[in-house]
């Protein structure tokens, strides 16, 4: 009998994530506009964002430990409630002479809460769903995130222009409170962890056990994690840095064309998520190397178009199609890869492993942006070299990983014989 995807728990989680992400996107858009209008400097806001992301990277492993030790439902409720309180306090204390200080503190607080909430939410999905539904569930969550990203900044800009910063902050407070309320009705099994010694020894033991799991017992999960990070290093570096550079600087087009390209990428991400859901059950893990190679193939036309006589309009269209294809491919790959990590990680380690996945990805993505910033500047007159070499390199990594994915598929088939079972009432028994 085919298991139901949209269970009561999963629907509540998805609705909560939709509300939370929407509130987050309208808030960050409004904050960025406020800082830009106040200081006139994009560098200042970029610096604030860079500082604010540090707590997420540093605290994510501790967030994973907490997600595996505490009741995940209660933890999500507390974190979203604290987020709403923090934003509310930020709005109350936001005055013109201390606006930047308040915003900086608020962004750091949001970063800290995110370090604990992200691995908790990611650990909840495989606890709610089983088998291929984990992939479908991740695809749905990815679609919700993409739709929020597509609509949130636009509506945030409209609200900010019409009412100013504080009303937008209050609106985001309502969004976070709605998320916390929805999470109150989620039902998840929870068995308190047993440990001896003090808190520091517990943290040390949890950290060592999760590291040992990935480095000794299941090195394939560690390899998968690095493949996800490596793909984002190349793809996001080229996309986030290369697309605006190509459209605005090399092609000399105005902001509306870049906005159109960004919208195309958002749509491609949604289509990639839909594609991942449709491919679930049809595409085996052994074929993920094809998807990884497809990212590199999609990049090639963006470089090849510079080698032939072509006008600005044609180059723009080729770039948008190429980058959109790459974005759709990495969306499919990330959903399947993260789902495989979740499927093959014991429940008591899910939070920690998901935290490592997020932390490593957060480190590699800005590193990729920095590297490609230098590359596009250095090869300004021969930008096709950057695009073609990256496409060939990513394609080569995909082909080279074929054997790894085939072995992962074999191991997955073996483990599926002893998979955990779910009772009809939605409770889970995790056999450790």
C-alpha positions in Angstrom: 0.0 0.0 0.0 1.4 3.4 -1.0 2.1 5.6 1.9 0.5 9.0 2.1 2.8 12.0 1.5 0.6 14.8 2.9 0.1 13.5 6.3 -1.3 15.8 9.0 2.2 16.4 10.5 3.8 17.1 7.1 1.1 19.6 6.1 1.5 21.5 9.3 5.3 21.5 8.8 5.0 22.8 5.2 2.4 25.5 6.1 4.6 26.6 9.0 7.7 26.8 6.8 5.8 28.8 4.2 4.8 31.3 6.8 8.2 31.4 8.4 10.1 31.8 5.1 7.7 34.4 3.8 8.2 36.4 7.0 12.0 36.0 6.7 12.2 37.2 3.1 10.0 40.3 3.5 12.0 41.2 6.7 15.4 40.8 5.1 14.3 42.8 2.0 13.0 45.6 4.1 16.1 45.7 6.3 18.4 45.8 3.3 16.4 48.7 1.8 16.5 50.6 5.1 20.3 50.2 5.5 20.9 51.2 1.9 18.7 54.3 2.3 20.2 55.2 5.6 23.9 54.7 4.7 23.9 54.7 0.9 26.4 51.9 1.0 25.8 48.3 -0.1 29.1 47.4 1.4 27.9 48.2 4.9 24.9 45.9 4.6 27.1 43.2 3.0 29.4 43.5 5.9 26.6 43.2 8.4 25.2 40.1 6.6 28.7 38.5 6.5 29.1 39.0 10.3 25.6 37.8 11.0 26.1 34.5 9.2 29.1 33.5 11.4 27.0 32.4 14.3 25.0 30.1 12.0 28.2 28.4 10.8 29.7 28.1 14.3 26.6 27.1 16.2 25.1 24.6 13.6 26.8 21.6 15.1 25.4 22.5 18.6 22.0 23.0 16.9 22.3 19.5 15.6 23.1 18.1 19.0 20.1 20.0 20.5 17.8 18.7 17.7 18.8 15.1 18.5 18.5 15.6 22.3 15.3 17.6 22.7 11.7 17.2 21.6 11.9 18.6 18.0 8.4 19.9 18.0 8.8 21.9 21.2 12.2 23.1 20.0 10.7 24.5 16.8 7.9 26.2 18.7 10.4 27.8 21.1 12.7 29.0 18.3 10.0 30.5 16.2 8.5 32.2 19.3 11.9 33.6 20.2 12.3 34.8 16.6 9.0 36.7 16.7 9.9 38.2 20.1 13.3 39.3 18.8 11.8 41.0 15.7 9.1 42.7 17.8 11.7 44.1 20.2 13.8 45.2 17.2 10.8 47.1 15.9 10.1 48.7 19.2 13.6 49.9 19.8 14.3 50.9 16.2 15.1 54.6 16.3 16.9 56.6 13.7 20.1 57.3 15.7 20.5 53.6 16.6 18.9 51.8 13.6 22.0 50.1 12.3 22.9 48.8 15.8 19.4 47.4 16.3 19.4 45.8 12.9 22.9 44.3 13.4 21.9 42.8 16.7 18.6 41.5 15.2 20.4 39.8 12.3 22.9 38.1 14.6 20.0 36.9 16.8 18.2 35.5 13.7 21.4 33.8 12.7 21.7 32.1 16.1 18.1 30.9 16.0 18.6 29.7 12.4 21.6 27.6 13.5 19.3 25.6 15.8 16.1 25.6 13.7 17.4 24.5 10.3 18.8 21.1 11.4 15.7 20.6 13.6 13.3 21.1 10.6 15.5 18.9 8.3 15.6 16.1 10.9 11.8 16.2 11.2 11.1 15.3 7.6 12.5 11.7 7.7 10.8 11.3 11.1 7.5 12.2 9.5 8.0 10.4 6.2 9.6 7.1 5.0 11.1 5.7 1.8 10.7 7.7 -1.4 8.3 10.1 0.4 11.3 11.6 2.0 12.5 12.8 -1.4 9.0 14.0 -2.3 8.8 15.8 1.0 12.1 17.6 0.5 10.9 18.5 -3.0 7.7 20.1 -1.6 9.7 22.0 1.1 12.1 23.2 -1.6 9.1 24.4 -3.8 7.7 26.3 -0.8 11.1 27.9 -0.2 11.4 28.9 -3.9 7.8 30.3 -4.0 8.5 32.3 -0.9 11.7 33.6 -2.4 9.9 34.5 -5.6 7.0 36.4 -3.9 8.4 37.5 -0.5 11.0 40.1 -1.7 8.5 41.7 -4.1 5.8 42.0 -1.5 8.3 43.1 1.1 9.4 45.9 -1.3 5.8 47.0 -1.9 5.0 47.0 1.9 8.2 48.8 2.7 7.6 51.5 0.1 4.0 52.0 1.2 4.3 51.8 5.0 8.0 51.8 6.0 10.2 49.4 7.9 8.3 48.9 11.2 5.0 47.7 9.7 7.0 45.1 7.7 8.7 44.0 10.9 5.4 43.6 12.6 4.0 41.6 9.7 7.0 39.2 9.9 6.3 38.9 13.7 2.8 37.6 12.8 4.3 35.2 10.3 6.7 33.7 12.9 3.9 33.4 15.4 1.6 31.6 12.9 4.5 29.2 12.3 4.9 28.6 16.1 1.1 28.0 16.4 1.0 25.5 13.6 4.0 23.6 15.0 2.1 23.2 18.3 -0.2 20.8 16.6 2.6 18.6 15.1 2.9 15.2 16.8 6.3 13.5 16.9 7.6 10.7 19.0 10.2 11.7 21.5 12.3 9.6 23.8 14.6 11.6 26.2 18.2 10.9 25.6 20.1 9.2 28.5 23.6 10.5 29.3 25.9 10.5 32.3 28.3 13.3 33.2 28.0 17.0 32.7 26.8 19.0 29.7 30.3 19.4 28.2 31.0 15.7 28.2 27.6 15.1 26.6 28.4 17.6 23.8 31.8 16.1 23.3 30.4 12.5 23.1 27.6 13.5 20.7 30.1 15.4 18.5 32.5 12.5 18.4 29.8 9.9 17.8 28.5 11.8 14.8 31.9 12.4 13.4 32.8 8.7 13.8 29.6 7.8 12.1 30.5 9.8 9.0 34.2 9.2 8.9 34.3 5.4 9.8 30.9 3.8 9.7 29.3 5.6 6.7 31.9 7.4 4.7 29.5 7.4 1.7 27.4 10.0 3.6 30.5 12.2 4.1 31.3 11.9 0.4 27.8 12.8 -0.5 27.9 15.8 1.7 31.1 17.0 0.1 29.6 16.4 -3.4 26.7 18.6 -2.4 29.0 21.3 -1.1 31.3 21.1 -4.2 28.5 21.4 -6.6 27.2 24.5 -4.8 30.7 25.9 -4.8 30.9 25.9 -8.6 27.2 26.4 -9.6 26.3 29.1 -7.0 29.6 30.8 -7.5 29.1 31.1 -11.3 25.4 31.9 -11.0 25.4 34.5 -8.2 28.5 36.3 -9.4 28.6 35.4 -13.1 25.0 36.2 -14.0 24.9 39.8 -12.8 28.4 40.4 -14.1 27.5 39.1 -17.6 24.1 40.9 -17.8 25.0 44.2 -16.3 28.7 44.6 -17.1 29.6 42.7 -20.2 26.2 42.9 -22.0 25.5 46.4 -20.6 21.8 45.7 -20.0 19.8 47.6 -17.3 18.4 46.3 -14.0 15.1 45.1 -15.4 16.9 42.5 -17.6 18.8 41.3 -14.6 15.6 41.1 -12.6 14.1 39.1 -15.4 17.0 36.7 -15.3 16.7 36.3 -11.5 13.0 35.5 -11.9 13.8 32.9 -14.5 16.2 31.3 -12.1 13.6 31.2 -9.3 11.1 29.6 -11.7 13.8 27.1 -12.7 14.4 26.2 -9.1 10.6 25.5 -8.6 10.6 23.4 -11.8 13.6 21.5 -10.6 11.8 20.8 -7.3 8.7 19.6 -9.2 11.0 17.5 -11.4 12.6 15.9 -8.3 9.1 14.9 -7.1 8.1 13.4 -10.4 11.3 11.5 -10.7 11.0 10.0 -7.3 10.7 6.2 -7.7 11.8 6.4 -11.3 15.4 7.7 -10.9 17.7 5.5 -8.9 20.6 6.9 -6.8 23.0 5.4 -9.3 21.9 8.0 -11.9 22.6 11.0 -9.8 25.9 11.3 -11.5 24.1 12.2 -14.7 22.3 15.1 -12.9 25.6 16.3 -11.6 27.2 16.1 -15.1 24.1 17.9 -16.5 25.0 20.9 -14.4 28.3 21.2 -16.3 26.7 20.6 -19.7 24.2 23.4 -19.0 27.0 25.9 -18.4 28.7 25.2 -21.7 26.4 27.2 -24.0 27.0 30.3 -21.8 30.7 30.2 -22.7 30.3 28.9 -26.3 28.1 31.9 -27.2 31.1 34.2 -26.9 33.1 32.2 -29.5 30.6 32.9 -32.3 29.3 36.1 -33.8 26.2 36.9 -31.8 24.2 40.0 -30.7 23.5 41.1 -27.2 19.9 39.8 -27.3 21.0 36.3 -28.3 23.7 36.2 -25.7 21.2 37.3 -23.0 18.7 34.6 -24.0 21.4 31.9 -24.1 22.8 33.0 -20.7 19.3 32.9 -19.1 18.5 29.5 -20.5 21.9 28.1 -19.6 21.8 29.3 -16.0 18.2 28.3 -15.6 19.1 24.8 -16.7 22.0 24.7 -14.3 19.7 25.9 -11.5 17.1 23.3 -12.2 19.7 20.6 -12.2 21.3 21.6 -8.9 17.8 21.7 -7.4 17.1 18.1 -8.4 20.6 17.0 -7.3 20.4 18.7 -3.9 17.0 17.3 -3.1 18.0 13.7 -4.0 21.4 14.0 -2.3 20.0 15.4 1.0 17.2 12.9 1.0 19.7 10.1 0.6 21.7 11.4 3.6 18.5 11.6 5.6 17.4 8.1 4.6 20.7 6.5 5.6 21.2 8.4 8.9 19.9 7.0 12.2 17.2 9.1 13.9 19.5 9.9 16.9 22.1 11.4 14.5 19.9 13.2 12.0 20.1 16.6 13.6 23.8 16.6 13.8 24.4 15.3 10.3 22.0 17.8 8.9 23.8 20.5 10.8 27.1 19.5 9.3 25.5 19.5 5.8 24.2 23.0 6.3 27.4 24.4 7.8 29.7 23.0 5.1 27.4 24.3 2.4 27.3 27.8 4.0 31.1 27.8 4.0 31.6 26.7 0.5 29.0 28.9 -1.2 30.5 32.3 -0.2 33.9 30.8 -0.9 32.7 30.1 -4.4 31.4 33.6 -4.8 34.7 35.1 -3.8 36.7 32.8 -6.1 34.5 33.5 -9.1 34.5 37.2 -8.3 38.2 37.2 -8.9 38.0 34.9 -11.9 35.4 37.0 -13.7 37.4 40.2 -13.0 40.7 38.6 -14.1 39.3 37.1 -17.3 37.0 40.0 -18.2 38.2 39.9 -21.8 38.0 36.1 -22.1 35.1 35.2 -19.8 34.3 32.2 -21.9 37.3 30.5 -20.4 35.8 30.7 -16.9 32.4 29.3 -18.1 33.7 26.6 -20.3 36.4 25.3 -17.9 33.8 25.3 -15.0 31.3 23.4 -17.2 33.9 20.8 -18.2 35.1 20.5 -14.6 31.6 20.0 -13.1 30.7 17.5 -15.9 34.0 15.6 -15.2 33.2 15.4 -11.5 29.7 14.1 -12.3 31.1 11.3 -14.6 33.9 10.5 -12.1 31.3 10.0 -9.3 29.3 7.4 -11.3 30.9 4.4 -9.5 30.3 6.0 -6.1 26.5 6.5 -6.8 26.2 3.0 -8.2 27.7 1.5 -5.0 25.5 3.8 -3.0 22.4 2.4 -4.8 23.5 -1.2 -4.1 24.0 -0.4 -0.4 20.6 1.3 -0.3 18.9 -1.8 -1.7 20.6 -3.9 0.9 19.5 -1.6 3.8 15.9 -1.3 2.5 15.4 -4.9 3.5 15.7 -3.8 7.2 14.1 -0.4 6.9 12.1 1.0 9.8 8.4 0.6 9.7 5.8 3.2 10.4 2.5 2.5 12.2 -0.7 3.7 10.7 -1.3 6.2 13.4 1.9 8.0 12.4 4.2 6.9 15.2 7.7 5.8 14.4 9.9 3.0 15.8 13.5 3.7 15.2 15.6 0.6 15.5 19.1 1.5 16.5 
